[in-house]
């Protein structure tokens, strides 16, 4: 957020004041208050201006403070000098001192519109957010040519000050008000509104703001990422996918986000597309065992037997485990490739869970190949494992008439 203070007003009367647009009748410029200065005060203003021009803000502030110390208690601080002193404190990050001086200025000169703007910004920097929002709205009312900018700053003050409802009302007014000359609201406005909609748990509105953000600034890829994140959090998978597709087309997706996109495809029951994205995510990297198992499961789900087996080989090479070999056999069995499956099952002398199951499965392979003798041999081995004994004996009983 741009929070530059208005310092251009430190201009001597002889140079004049340039305004962007006519001000309300009651609003007063610096030139108006300059007329009321005494020669001594005018000389001080000139000296401070010269130091300010040279960037010697600390020296300029010391000059102002010396004047303040010597001022009679019964004599009010001239609004323009107070304004200058406040500005110098602001520039030097003395925000409490700046706030105190601006407060005096607006009390003495309630029509000094620039003092309200700077007062509001000083309050914002001093983290008095509620007061900052209120003063900035007063400044907006006094400056029609800057009212949108000042309302935006007031909204930010309310947002920082835990008054999101007030912030949202202002931001919605700014974002959705018609402006034929500038149909795309500034990106900062949209991002602030998106934040506050989300904070207020109006997720549908947040997604709508994110859509407006990418519609208004389609070339800004970070906004597409933000849109995807918001849509995904809202479980609007189709919109999230559309956002991430833009990033993918631009080569902006890393491994983590490719996995995220694969998950979105799965949510949309587009398993083949999910598998393709997983392949992209795992290409050229050392994937985890869990990632490879996820890809195996996807290939099994879409009936891609050879790709499932190939991925299992990759898994076994990087993370050796008898479970991987057992699953190869199961995949071959499901594909009707019983002879290959049987060879794998019989090669497993021991499996980590429910040992002996490999012989039950080998027997079924032989059964499907009408090799009842081999089936009986496999089930006899299975019967030697207590956990499989009952099932194996029942299967052997079924085989008796066929032997």
C-alpha positions in Angstrom: 0.0 0.0 0.0 1.4 3.4 -1.0 1.3 5.6 2.1 3.4 8.6 1.0 2.6 11.7 2.9 1.5 14.8 1.2 4.5 17.1 1.4 4.0 19.1 -1.8 2.0 21.6 0.1 5.1 23.1 1.6 5.1 25.7 -1.1 5.5 29.5 -0.6 2.7 31.7 -1.6 4.7 33.3 -4.4 4.8 29.9 -6.2 1.1 29.4 -6.0 -0.9 26.1 -5.5 -1.9 23.7 -8.3 -5.0 21.6 -7.6 -6.1 18.6 -9.6 -9.8 19.5 -9.3 -12.0 22.1 -7.6 -12.4 21.5 -3.9 -15.6 21.8 -1.8 -16.4 25.3 -0.9 -15.4 24.9 2.7 -12.0 23.2 2.0 -9.0 25.4 2.5 -5.6 25.0 0.9 -2.1 25.7 2.4 -2.1 29.1 0.6 -5.1 30.2 2.6 -3.4 29.6 5.9 -0.1 31.0 4.7 -1.7 34.4 4.4 -2.2 34.6 8.2 1.5 34.1 9.1 3.5 37.0 10.7 6.8 38.0 9.0 8.7 36.0 11.7 6.6 32.9 11.1 6.9 33.4 7.3 10.7 33.6 7.6 10.7 30.4 9.6 8.5 28.7 7.1 10.9 29.7 4.3 14.0 28.4 6.2 12.3 25.1 6.9 11.3 24.8 3.3 14.9 25.3 2.2 16.1 22.6 4.6 13.3 20.4 3.5 14.2 20.9 -0.2 17.8 19.8 0.7 16.5 16.7 2.5 17.7 18.0 5.9 14.6 16.9 7.7 16.1 16.5 11.2 17.7 20.0 11.0 14.3 21.4 9.8 12.5 19.7 12.7 15.0 21.2 15.2 14.3 24.7 13.8 10.5 24.0 14.2 11.0 22.7 17.7 13.0 25.8 18.7 10.2 27.9 17.5 7.7 25.9 19.5 9.7 26.2 22.7 9.8 30.0 22.3 6.1 30.3 21.5 4.0 32.1 24.2 1.6 29.6 25.8 -1.3 32.0 25.1 -0.5 32.2 21.4 -1.9 29.4 19.2 0.3 27.5 16.9 -0.4 28.7 13.3 -2.1 25.9 11.4 0.4 25.9 8.5 3.4 25.8 10.8 1.8 23.0 12.8 1.1 21.2 9.6 4.8 21.6 8.5 6.0 20.4 11.9 3.7 17.4 11.7 4.9 16.5 8.2 8.5 16.7 9.4 7.8 14.3 12.3 6.0 12.0 9.9 9.0 11.9 7.6 11.3 11.1 10.5 8.9 8.3 11.7 8.0 10.3 14.8 4.4 9.2 14.4 3.0 10.0 17.9 4.4 13.6 17.7 3.0 13.9 14.1 -0.4 12.8 15.3 -0.4 15.3 18.2 0.4 18.2 15.9 -2.1 17.2 13.1 -4.7 16.9 15.8 -4.0 20.5 16.9 -4.1 21.7 13.2 -7.5 20.2 12.4 -8.9 21.5 15.6 -7.8 25.1 14.7 -8.3 24.7 11.0 -11.2 22.2 10.4 -11.3 23.2 6.7 -7.6 22.4 6.0 -8.2 19.3 3.9 -4.6 18.2 3.5 -4.1 18.1 7.2 -6.9 15.5 7.5 -5.3 13.3 4.9 -1.9 13.4 6.5 -3.5 13.1 10.0 -5.2 9.9 8.9 -2.0 8.5 7.5 -0.1 9.3 10.7 -2.8 7.6 12.8 -2.4 4.6 10.5 1.3 4.5 11.0 0.8 4.9 14.7 -1.5 1.9 14.6 -4.6 3.7 15.8 -6.6 2.1 13.1 -10.1 3.0 14.1 -9.2 6.7 14.4 -7.3 6.5 11.1 -10.2 5.1 9.2 -12.5 7.8 10.6 -10.2 10.7 9.7 -9.4 9.3 6.3 -13.1 9.2 5.5 -13.3 12.8 6.6 -10.4 13.6 4.2 -12.2 11.7 1.4 -15.3 13.9 1.9 -13.2 17.0 1.6 -11.3 15.9 -1.6 -13.6 14.6 -4.3 -10.7 14.3 -6.7 -9.0 11.8 -4.3 -12.0 10.3 -2.5 -11.5 6.8 -3.9 -7.8 6.6 -2.9 -8.6 7.9 0.6 -11.5 5.5 1.0 -9.2 2.7 0.1 -6.8 3.8 2.7 -9.6 4.0 5.2 -10.7 0.5 4.3 -7.1 -0.7 5.0 -7.2 1.0 8.4 -10.4 -0.7 9.3 -9.1 -4.0 8.0 -5.9 -3.7 10.2 -8.1 -2.6 13.1 -10.2 -5.7 13.1 -13.3 -4.0 11.7 -13.6 -6.1 8.5 -17.3 -5.3 7.9 -16.5 -1.6 7.6 -13.6 -2.4 5.4 -15.7 -4.7 3.2 -18.4 -2.0 2.7 -15.9 0.5 1.5 -14.0 -1.9 -0.7 -17.2 -3.2 -2.3 -18.3 0.3 -3.0 -14.9 1.0 -4.7 -14.6 -2.2 -6.6 -18.1 -2.4 -7.9 -18.9 1.3 -8.6 -19.1 2.0 -12.3 -16.2 3.9 -13.7 -16.4 4.1 -17.5 -12.9 5.6 -17.8 -11.3 2.9 -15.7 -13.4 -0.3 -15.8 -10.6 -2.4 -14.1 -10.3 -1.5 -10.4 -6.7 -1.3 -9.1 -5.3 -4.7 -8.2 -4.6 -3.6 -4.6 -8.3 -2.9 -4.1 -9.3 -6.3 -5.4 -6.7 -8.1 -3.3 -7.8 -6.3 -0.2 -11.5 -7.1 -0.9 -10.6 -10.7 -1.5 -8.8 -10.8 1.9 -11.7 -9.3 3.7 -14.3 -11.5 2.0 -12.3 -14.5 3.1 -11.9 -13.2 6.6 -15.7 -12.8 6.9 -16.1 -16.4 5.5 -18.0 -15.2 2.5 -16.2 -17.7 0.3 -18.5 -17.4 -2.7 -17.9 -13.7 -2.8 -14.1 -14.3 -2.4 -14.1 -16.5 -5.5 -16.0 -13.9 -7.4 -13.5 -11.3 -6.5 -10.6 -13.6 -7.5 -12.4 -14.1 -10.8 -12.6 -10.3 -11.3 -8.9 -10.1 -10.4 -7.8 -12.4 -13.2 -10.3 -11.0 -15.6 -8.9 -7.5 -15.0 -5.3 -8.5 -15.0 -5.0 -11.8 -17.0 -1.3 -11.2 -17.6 -0.4 -11.3 -13.9 0.3 -15.0 -13.2 0.4 -14.6 -9.4 -3.3 -13.6 -9.6 -4.1 -16.9 -11.3 -2.3 -18.7 -8.5 -4.3 -16.8 -6.0 -7.6 -17.6 -7.9 -6.7 -21.3 -7.9 -5.9 -21.3 -4.2 -9.2 -19.5 -3.3 -11.3 -21.7 -5.6 -9.6 -24.9 -4.2 -10.2 -23.8 -0.6 -13.9 -23.3 -1.6 -13.9 -26.8 -3.1 -14.7 -25.3 -6.5 -12.5 -27.8 -8.3 -13.5 -26.8 -11.8 -12.5 -23.2 -11.3 -9.4 -24.2 -9.5 -8.4 -26.4 -12.4 -9.0 -23.6 -14.9 -6.6 -21.4 -12.9 -3.9 -23.9 -12.6 -4.2 -24.8 -16.3 -3.2 -21.2 -17.1 -0.1 -21.6 -14.9 0.7 -25.0 -16.3 0.6 -23.6 -19.9 3.0 -20.9 -18.8 5.4 -23.4 -17.3 4.8 -22.0 -13.8 3.9 -25.1 -11.9 6.5 -26.8 -9.7 6.4 -30.4 -8.5 4.2 -29.5 -5.5 1.6 -27.7 -7.5 1.6 -30.4 -10.2 0.7 -32.9 -7.5 -2.0 -30.5 -6.3 -3.4 -30.4 -9.9 -3.4 -34.2 -10.1 -5.5 -34.2 -6.9 -7.9 -31.8 -8.5 -8.3 -34.1 -11.5 -9.0 -37.0 -9.2 -11.6 -34.9 -7.3 -13.3 -34.3 -10.7 -13.1 -38.1 -11.5 -10.6 -37.5 -14.3 -8.3 -40.3 -13.3 -6.5 -40.6 -16.6 -5.6 -36.9 -16.6 -4.5 -37.2 -13.0 -2.1 -40.0 -13.9 -0.6 -37.9 -16.7 0.0 -35.0 -14.3 1.5 -37.3 -11.7 4.0 -38.5 -14.4 4.9 -34.9 -15.1 5.4 -34.2 -11.4 7.6 -37.3 -10.9 9.7 -36.9 -14.1 13.3 -36.0 -13.4 13.0 -36.2 -9.6 13.5 -38.8 -6.9 9.9 -39.5 -5.9 8.8 -40.8 -2.5 7.5 -44.3 -2.1 4.1 -42.8 -1.3 4.1 -40.8 -4.6 4.9 -43.9 -6.6 2.3 -46.0 -4.9 -0.3 -43.3 -5.6 0.6 -43.4 -9.3 0.4 -47.2 -9.3 -3.1 -47.0 -7.7 -4.2 -44.5 -10.5 -2.9 -46.8 -13.2 -4.7 -49.7 -11.7 -7.9 -47.7 -11.5 -7.9 -46.8 -15.2 -6.8 -50.3 -16.3 -3.3 -49.3 -17.4 -1.7 -52.6 -16.4 1.7 -52.2 -18.1 2.1 -48.6 -16.7 1.1 -49.9 -13.3 3.7 -52.6 -13.5 6.4 -50.3 -14.8 5.8 -47.9 -11.9 5.9 -50.8 -9.5 9.3 -51.8 -11.0 10.5 -48.2 -10.4 9.2 -48.4 -6.8 10.9 -51.7 -6.1 14.2 -50.4 -7.5 14.2 -47.3 -5.3 12.4 -48.8 -2.3 12.7 -52.7 -2.2 9.8 -54.3 -0.4 8.1 -57.8 -0.9 4.8 -55.9 -0.9 5.7 -54.4 -4.3 6.3 -57.8 -5.8 3.1 -59.2 -4.3 1.2 -56.2 -5.8 2.8 -57.0 -9.2 1.3 -60.5 -8.9 -2.1 -59.1 -7.9 -2.1 -56.7 -10.9 -1.3 -59.5 -13.3 -4.0 -61.7 -11.7 -6.6 -58.9 -12.2 -5.5 -58.6 -15.8 -6.0 -62.3 -16.4 -2.3 -62.9 -16.8 -2.4 -66.0 -14.5 0.8 -67.7 -15.6 2.9 -64.6 -14.9 1.0 -63.9 -11.7 1.6 -67.5 -10.4 5.3 -67.3 -11.1 5.5 -64.1 -8.9 3.4 -65.5 -6.1 5.4 -68.8 -5.9 8.6 -66.8 -5.9 7.6 -65.1 -2.6 8.9 -67.3 0.2 7.6 -64.8 2.8 5.4 -61.7 2.8 5.1 -59.1 5.5 1.4 -59.4 6.2 -0.7 -62.5 6.3 2.1 -64.7 5.2 0.8 -67.7 3.2 -1.6 -65.7 1.2 0.7 -65.9 -1.8 0.0 -69.6 -2.0 -3.7 -69.1 -1.9 -3.4 -66.7 -4.8 -1.0 -69.0 -6.7 -3.6 -71.7 -6.4 -6.3 -69.5 -7.9 -4.0 -68.7 -10.8 -3.6 -72.5 -11.5 -7.3 -73.0 -11.1 -8.0 -70.4 -13.8 -5.5 -72.2 -16.0 -7.3 -75.5 -15.3 -4.1 -76.8 -13.8 -5.7 -78.4 -10.8 -2.6 -80.3 -9.8 -0.7 -77.1 -9.4 -3.6 -75.5 -7.6 -3.7 -78.4 -5.1 0.1 -78.1 -4.5 -0.2 -74.4 -3.8 -3.2 -74.8 -1.5 -1.4 -77.6 0.4 1.4 -75.1 1.1 -1.2 -72.5 2.2 -2.7 -75.1 4.6 0.6 -75.2 6.6 -0.1 -71.6 7.7 -2.6 -71.5 10.6 -4.2 -68.3 9.4 -5.0 -69.8 6.0 -5.5 -73.5 7.0 -9.3 -73.5 7.1 -9.7 -71.7 3.7 -7.0 -73.9 2.1 -8.6 -77.1 3.3 -12.0 -76.0 2.0 -10.4 -75.3 -1.4 -8.7 -78.6 -1.5 -12.0 -80.3 -0.7 -13.5 -78.5 -3.7 -10.6 -79.8 -5.9 -11.0 -83.5 -5.0 -13.5 -84.4 -7.8 -11.2 -82.7 -10.4 -8.0 -84.5 -9.5 
